[in-house]
Amino acid sequence: MKQSLQLRTSQHLALTPQLQQSIRLLQLSTLELHQELEHLLSDNPLLERLDDPLDNSVRLLADGAVGASGNAEAPEVSNQDAPPSADAPAADSGENVDMGGESAQDTSGDGEDWSEASRNKSPDDEDSRPQIEATATSLREHLCEQMRLAMLEVRDRALVELMIDALDDNGYLTESLDDILERMPAELEIDPDELKTALSLLQSFDPPGVGARNAAECLAIQIRRMAGVPLVTRRMALDIVCNHLTWFAQREFNKLKKALDCDDEDLREAQAVIRQCNPHPGAGFGAGASDYVVPDVIVKKGRGGWTVSLNNDVMPRLRVNSMYANLLKQGKGESQMGAQLQEAKWLIKNMRQRFDTILRVAEAIVERQRNFFSHGAVAMRPLVLREIADTLGLHESTISRVTTQKYMLTPHGMFELKYFFGSHVATDAGGEASSTAIRALIVQLTGAEDPKNPLSDSKIADMLGEQGMVIARRTVAKYREALKIPPVALRKNL
């Protein structure tokens, strides 16, 4: 077998580092993008960010004082009406790159605000002082504060605090009194009656129902403490929660009327009292901080129709450091700085391309879903990723990355871009109806139904069929469960 050398030419696809970075930036959410950007800024000294996300926040100064932060040394940048296209060349070494589409305010001088509102505001005005959010009070702190206000002996206070520590996040006492008594040291000589007294005292605290051992006891405590309830109605409500709570939860009203020997009006009054109770009295104290979604694009109604614009508040403003760039031009920089300069230019170009692609996809979605923005979810038309990909000349996977964790602010609310895509069902006329529109119709039908005779899944399917939508009963049940609408038995009312 003879060996020889041969030279061949061939073509193949390869992911360059800049293309890999472009794909990674495209699939990141807004929060993940800013986290990635902070990491890149710390690694590359030639990359600068003109906008500080913490400019308007309150910071703790070195001397312990609290002051509002501000970027008084931010350079001016040129004003741009729209983000540059993806094919725009990379920025020069000393050029400011505005990713936000707005010019920075001139902060030269002493940094004071000379606006009309600032001149009329006194330094002692409450609005001029930094506002700091107070820390949330936990359930344990709330109960311990009430315990300190009660005139208790040291032993009783310790027992009540023991009960407080045994509560769960909903305010229930999940451990029985016998179990609590068993794990207490014998030398304390705690009597079971002492634990019952401590539990009774705990159940008298605010919020009503705290310290209950089950849902029935929790509701009963609240009903007993409820003011302005007639005696007959209070007794009937207590009888329901203590003896027939399962029937009440399952809406077995006929069984309840037979067991209580009452009519619809009496049962309706007792039901109104029970519905005023909170089955989770401690849940309000354990609520964490709310998470807010920031839109990437904003849709507004203009004279010429619906317009789409990028949210400038989430678009970082980047540039290449002019001092290091000048050093490289003069040949005084290191070879590593040259590579970092190229990486900075790649990042700026990829950031431009990311926002340009998001804007193009959002515009294509709005163009095809104009009926949704004009009439709501019932007018949503079927849409798939392939349709947008073919229109924009992009790959379907690119559209999937763009629509994941990217949000659009509309007059109807905040929606993820994936919300506008969905499956479809056939119609009698040979067309297609969006699953989103069908879910909206189900919400309308169940919202307008008779509470005494709610619509079953089969009835809803028949009513949709009368509108030309061919849909099975199990599909209606699937959509109803996705919308968190209870079944027909649990929607029935007196």
C-alpha positions, 0 to 999 in steps of 0.5 A: 500500500503506497502512501502519498500526500494530497491537497484538497479544498472543501467547504464546511460550517464552523462557529467562530467565537464571535458567532458563538457570543452572538448566539449566547447573547441572543438567548439570554434574558434581560437580567442574564444579559446585564449579569453577563455584561458586568462579568465582561466589563470586569474582565476587559478594561477596554470596554466601558459602560456609559449608563450606570444601573444604580444611578438613581439608587440610594447608597450608603456612604463611607461615613455611614450617611445615606445619599443618592448616587449619581453619575456626575462624570458621565461623558456626553454621547451622541443622540440616536433615534434607533439602534444601528442595524446588525450589519453596521461596522464595529465602532472605532477606538474612541467612538461612543456607542449608544445602545439605548437610543437616547442621549445622556444628559449634560452633567458638567458643572457642579451636578446641581439640578436647576429645574423649576421643580428643584428651585421651588422645593425646600431642602426640608421637604419630605420628597427631597429625602431618600426613601428607604423601604422598611424591612418586613415583619415576620409572623414570629416577630408579630406574635412575640410583640403581642406577647410582650404587651401581655402581662405574663409570667416568665414561665407562661411567656416561655410556653407561649414562645415555644408554641410560636416556634412550632408554627408553620408558615401558614400559622398552623400548629403542626405539632400536637400538644402531647408531642410538645410535652414529650420533648420537654425536660422532665425537671420543668414539670410542665402540666398539660393544662399549662400547654392548653392555656398557652395555646388558648392565649396564642389563639387570641393573638392577631391575626385571627386563626393563628395557632390552629391545629387544622383548617376547621379550628382555624375557621372556627376561631375566626368566626367566633371573633367576627363582629356583627354576625347574627347568633343563628348565622354564627352557630350555623357557620360553626356547625358547618366548619366543625362537622361538615367542612368537606361537604362545604368544600365540595359544594354539596349544598343539598346534603348541607341543607338536609343536615342543618335543616335550613333553607337556601337563604340561611345557608347563603348567609352562613356561606358568606360568613365562612368566605370572610375567613382566611384559611392561611392566617400567617401566609401574609407575613411570609410573602417574599419580595415581588419579582418584576418583569421588565419589557424588552419591547413596547407596543403603542397605538399611533395614528398610522397603526401599531408601533413597536419600539425597544425599551431604552431602559434595558439597553446598555450603552457601551463604548471602547475606552479611548485612552487604551485605544489611543495607546494601541494606535501609538504602538504602546499597548501590549498584544493582549490589549489588542485582543481585548480591543477586538473582543470589545468591538465584537461585543458592541456589534453583537449587542447591536445585532441582538436588539435589532433582531428582537425588534424585527421579530417583535414587529413581525409578530405585531404585524400578524397579530394586529387583531389581538392588539385591537380586540384582545385575546379572542382575536388571536390568530394561529402562528408558528415559529416557521412563519416568522422565520421565513418572513425574516430570513432567519432560522427557526431556532433563532426565532425560538431564542429571541422569543424565550424570556423576552417580554412585550408591553402592550395595552392588554398587559405584559406578555412573553413573545412566545405567548403569541405562538400557539397550536390551532384547531380546525373550524367548520369553514375549513380555517383554523382557530388559535388555542389562545383565542379558544381559552379566552372564549372559555374564560368568557363563557365561564365568567358569564354562566349562571352560578346555580347552573354552571356550564359543563365541559361538554356544554362548553364544547357544544357552544364552541361548536356552534361558533364553528370551532371543532373541539373535543370535551377533553380538550376543553377540560385541558384548557380549563385546567390550564386556566385554573378554572375549577370543574363544574361541581366546584363552580356551583353556588346557591 
